[in-house]
Amino acid sequence: MSGLSCVIPAYNEAPRIAAVLRSVVGHPAIDEVIVVDDGSSDGTAEAAALIEGIRLIRLPQNRGKSWAVSVGIEAASQPLILFLDSDLLGLGPEALEALVAPVREGRADVSISLRGNSPWPWRAIGLDYISGERVMPKALIGETEALRALPRFGLEVYLNRRWIGSRQRIAVVRWPEVASPWKGAKRGRWEGVKADVKMLADMFRTIPLHHAAGQIWAMRRLRA
């Protein structure tokens, strides 16, 4: 298992997506880059289309991250999948290599990032269990119809459940130089708060709060 497809869902990230794509396109560990524009209204698709070497899929309306990722997975041709968010700051080739290497070299079955600006409790325990940056076998994801049935932001906790159920060895890769901007910085304070509340509500519609705590405990025990 060596070939890797990078799947990047994007919604209204025109100011940030080009920098992410420039880090990914041409990276020796990545065989194809698939961007799924989730019905953006700010020119995200147009910004992505300016970067040569990607496959751009445009959804006619906003369906949420889980749906957009399912479309990207269906388009992916390689046995390994790298998931990346489209708004990352400070992403460089070394960080990408660090995330891919444990899986490709067989030191772990899956990997997940721990960004430099992850919430301090996640940094303290050494695990951001809802990080969007992951490497895993495509076969482990399961049916894409199951992803489409998830709430808009239920993807990460769903994938956690798959990892835990099959006892995958998890490599947690620290990314001190990489950050994910706070939603308030992108949308304004009040809109950012509303977006965070909606995301958390979607997560806890996928799993109850006490199950989320159980995921954290189980994933820490599975660290490679």
C-alpha positions in Angstrom: 0.0 0.0 0.0 1.8 3.1 -1.2 -0.2 5.4 -3.5 -1.9 8.3 -1.8 -4.8 10.6 -2.7 -5.2 13.9 -0.9 -8.8 15.0 -0.4 -9.5 18.6 0.5 -13.1 19.7 1.2 -13.5 23.5 0.9 -16.3 26.0 1.7 -15.7 29.7 1.4 -11.9 29.6 1.8 -10.9 31.7 -1.2 -8.3 33.7 0.8 -6.6 30.6 2.2 -6.9 27.6 -0.1 -4.2 28.5 -2.6 -1.5 28.4 0.0 -2.6 25.0 1.1 -2.7 23.7 -2.4 0.8 25.0 -3.2 2.2 23.0 -0.3 0.4 19.8 -1.5 0.7 19.8 -5.3 4.0 18.2 -6.4 4.8 16.8 -3.0 6.6 13.5 -3.5 4.4 11.6 -1.0 1.2 12.7 -2.7 0.0 11.1 -6.0 -3.2 13.1 -6.6 -5.0 16.1 -5.1 -8.7 16.3 -5.1 -10.5 19.5 -4.1 -14.2 19.3 -3.5 -15.8 22.8 -3.5 -18.8 22.5 -1.3 -21.0 25.1 -3.0 -18.8 28.1 -2.1 -20.0 31.6 -2.8 -16.7 33.5 -2.4 -14.7 32.3 -5.4 -13.0 29.3 -3.6 -13.4 27.1 -6.7 -12.0 29.8 -8.9 -9.0 30.3 -6.6 -8.4 26.5 -6.6 -8.7 26.2 -10.3 -5.7 28.6 -10.7 -3.4 25.9 -9.2 -2.2 23.4 -11.7 -2.1 19.8 -10.8 -5.4 19.4 -8.9 -8.7 17.8 -9.7 -11.5 20.1 -8.8 -15.0 18.9 -8.2 -17.7 21.5 -7.7 -20.9 20.7 -5.8 -23.9 22.8 -6.9 -25.0 23.5 -3.3 -23.5 23.4 0.2 -24.0 20.0 1.7 -21.5 20.0 4.6 -18.1 18.6 5.2 -19.1 15.0 5.6 -20.9 15.0 2.2 -18.1 16.8 0.4 -15.5 14.3 1.8 -17.6 11.4 0.6 -17.5 12.8 -3.0 -13.7 13.2 -2.8 -13.3 9.6 -1.5 -15.3 8.3 -4.4 -13.1 10.1 -6.8 -9.8 9.0 -5.2 -7.9 6.4 -7.1 -5.2 5.5 -4.5 -5.3 3.1 -1.5 -4.3 5.7 1.1 -6.2 8.9 1.8 -4.8 12.1 3.2 -7.5 14.4 4.5 -6.6 18.1 4.8 -8.7 21.1 5.8 -8.5 24.0 3.3 -7.8 26.8 5.7 -4.5 25.7 7.3 -1.8 28.2 8.0 1.9 27.4 8.0 1.5 24.1 6.2 4.8 23.0 4.6 6.3 19.9 3.0 7.9 18.7 6.2 4.6 18.6 8.0 3.0 16.7 5.2 5.8 14.1 5.1 5.7 13.7 8.9 2.0 12.9 8.7 2.2 10.4 5.8 5.4 8.6 6.8 4.2 6.6 9.8 1.5 4.9 7.8 3.5 4.5 4.6 6.4 3.0 6.5 4.2 0.6 8.5 4.9 2.2 11.9 1.2 2.9 12.3 -2.0 2.1 10.6 -3.4 5.6 10.6 -2.1 9.1 11.6 -3.6 12.3 12.9 -2.2 15.8 13.4 -1.8 17.8 16.6 -1.6 21.4 15.4 0.3 24.1 17.2 -2.9 26.0 18.0 -5.1 23.1 18.9 -7.0 23.8 22.1 -4.7 23.5 25.1 -6.4 20.4 26.6 -5.7 18.5 23.4 -2.1 19.6 23.5 -1.8 18.7 27.2 -3.1 15.1 26.6 -1.2 14.7 23.3 -4.3 14.1 21.1 -6.7 16.3 19.1 -9.4 13.7 18.5 -11.4 15.9 16.1 -8.4 17.0 13.9 -9.3 17.1 10.3 -5.8 16.2 9.1 -5.4 12.4 8.9 -3.9 9.6 6.8 -5.7 6.3 6.6 -6.4 3.4 4.2 -9.3 4.1 1.9 -10.7 0.6 2.6 -11.1 1.5 6.3 -13.5 4.4 5.6 -16.4 2.1 4.7 -19.3 3.0 2.5 -19.5 6.6 1.4 -23.3 6.5 1.8 -22.7 6.2 5.5 -20.8 9.5 5.4 -23.6 11.2 3.5 -26.0 10.2 6.3 -23.8 11.9 8.9 -24.5 15.4 10.2 -22.6 18.1 8.3 -19.7 18.0 10.8 -19.9 14.4 12.1 -17.0 13.0 10.0 -14.2 13.0 12.5 -16.0 11.3 15.3 -17.3 8.7 12.8 -13.8 8.0 11.6 -12.6 7.7 15.2 -15.3 5.0 15.8 -14.0 3.1 12.7 -10.4 3.3 14.0 -11.3 2.2 17.5 -13.5 -0.6 16.4 -10.8 -2.1 14.3 -8.0 -1.3 16.8 -5.9 0.7 14.4 -2.4 1.8 15.6 -2.6 5.6 15.7 0.4 7.9 15.1 -0.2 11.3 16.6 2.0 13.8 14.7 2.7 17.1 16.3 2.5 20.1 13.9 3.8 23.0 16.0 4.2 25.2 13.0 0.7 24.6 11.5 -2.5 26.4 12.7 -6.2 26.3 11.9 -7.6 29.8 12.1 -10.4 30.4 14.6 -13.7 30.8 12.9 -14.2 34.2 14.4 -11.2 35.4 12.6 -12.7 34.4 9.3 -16.4 35.2 9.8 -16.5 37.7 12.7 -16.8 37.0 16.4 -20.6 36.3 16.5 -20.7 34.2 13.3 -17.6 32.3 14.5 -19.3 31.4 17.8 -22.4 30.3 16.0 -20.3 28.1 13.6 -18.5 26.5 16.5 -21.7 25.7 18.3 -23.2 24.2 15.2 -20.1 22.1 14.6 -20.2 20.8 18.2 -23.9 20.1 17.9 -23.3 18.0 14.8 -20.5 16.0 16.6 -22.7 15.2 19.5 -25.6 14.2 17.2 -23.1 11.6 15.9 -22.0 10.4 19.3 -23.1 11.4 22.8 -20.8 13.5 24.9 -19.8 10.7 27.2 -18.9 8.6 24.1 -16.7 11.4 23.0 -14.7 11.1 26.2 -14.5 7.4 25.6 -13.1 8.0 22.2 -10.3 10.1 23.6 -9.5 7.4 26.2 -9.5 4.6 23.6 -7.5 6.6 21.0 -4.8 7.4 23.5 -4.5 3.7 24.3 -4.1 2.9 20.6 -1.2 5.4 20.0 1.6 3.8 18.2 
